[in-house]
Amino acid sequence: MSDLTLYSMPSSGNSYKVRLLLALLGRDYCHVPCETQSAELKQAKAEGHLPLGKLPALHLGNGTILSESNAILWYLAAGSDWVPNDPLTQAQMLGWMFFEQNRHEPVVAVRASLNTYPHLKDEATPRVMAELLETGHALLQLMEDHMQGRAWFAGASASLADIALYAYTHTAGDRGGFEMARFPALNAWCARMAALPGYVGLWDHA
Ligand SMILES: N[C@@H](CCC(=O)N[C@@H](CS)C(=O)NCC(=O)O)C(=O)O
């Protein structure tokens, strides 16, 4: 039995990032799935398991609870190959992780949520969806341009930046309605991610 307990939302990319890294690291953990709108999520909040009121939350087994997906990635990856050694590549990796939270997730993930979660249907007006589509395509193009001649987002090997950005990019077409055929370098990068040893998909969880 592992010391780590992860409260995560099965359908959410932010939660999937953490499940993916744990799988890639070969770390055992107990999983408490809390889907959106579920009784389990309500209970987890009521019992204080989500200090910031959001998923994912990682319980370390000593009373400490970590919030914010990218901070959890950072904690779990310490000392592993998922964090580059030199400060410049580390900073580039962190830059992409901040980009993911500040710009990519609020557009690419939000459009996918509005498209797929029935309880958000009223917010998905044609105007909002069109604006998110245009902004999302521009952000994906920016990523596509960066990936010309590169295999990974920061440095010569896969890093936390790739995990953070992959979470919502690999479903941007199916769930978000983005035209992914426009972005061949991103599609090739997604295929490289899915081929990593230990890889698990969004829905491959206990
Ligand atoms: N910046 C946070 C975002 C967390 C977040 O918004 N989680 C959503 C799912 S993606 C959530 O907990 N939703 C449930 C709720 O708000 O009740 C992170 O990266 O962990």
The ligand as a MOL file (V3000), in Angstrom:
LIG
                    3D

  0  0  0     0  0            999 V3000
M  V30 BEGIN CTAB
M  V30 COUNTS 20 19 0 0 0
M  V30 BEGIN ATOM
M  V30 1 N -4.7300 25.3120 -11.6060 0
M  V30 2 C -5.3250 24.1430 -11.0280 0
M  V30 3 C -6.7080 23.9650 -11.6500 0
M  V30 4 C -7.5040 22.9090 -10.8980 0
M  V30 5 C -8.9220 22.8200 -11.4100 0
M  V30 6 O -9.4930 23.8050 -11.9180 0
M  V30 7 N -9.4980 21.6390 -11.2420 0
M  V30 8 C -10.8700 21.4330 -11.6800 0
M  V30 9 C -10.9010 20.2560 -12.6740 0
M  V30 10 S -9.8510 20.6170 -14.0670 0
M  V30 11 C -11.7440 21.0880 -10.5060 0
M  V30 12 O -11.2800 20.7130 -9.4420 0
M  V30 13 N -13.0590 21.2110 -10.6840 0
M  V30 14 C -14.0170 20.8150 -9.6690 0
M  V30 15 C -14.7060 21.9720 -9.0470 0
M  V30 16 O -14.3650 23.1060 -9.3430 0
M  V30 17 O -15.6080 21.7160 -8.2600 0
M  V30 18 C -4.4370 22.9130 -11.2810 0
M  V30 19 O -3.7080 22.9120 -12.2700 0
M  V30 20 O -4.4470 21.9850 -10.4620 0
M  V30 END ATOM
M  V30 BEGIN BOND
M  V30 1 1 1 2
M  V30 2 1 2 3
M  V30 3 1 2 18
M  V30 4 1 3 4
M  V30 5 1 4 5
M  V30 6 2 5 6
M  V30 7 1 5 7
M  V30 8 1 7 8
M  V30 9 1 8 9
M  V30 10 1 8 11
M  V30 11 1 9 10
M  V30 12 2 11 12
M  V30 13 1 11 13
M  V30 14 1 13 14
M  V30 15 1 14 15
M  V30 16 2 15 16
M  V30 17 1 15 17
M  V30 18 2 18 19
M  V30 19 1 18 20
M  V30 END BOND
M  V30 END CTAB
M  END
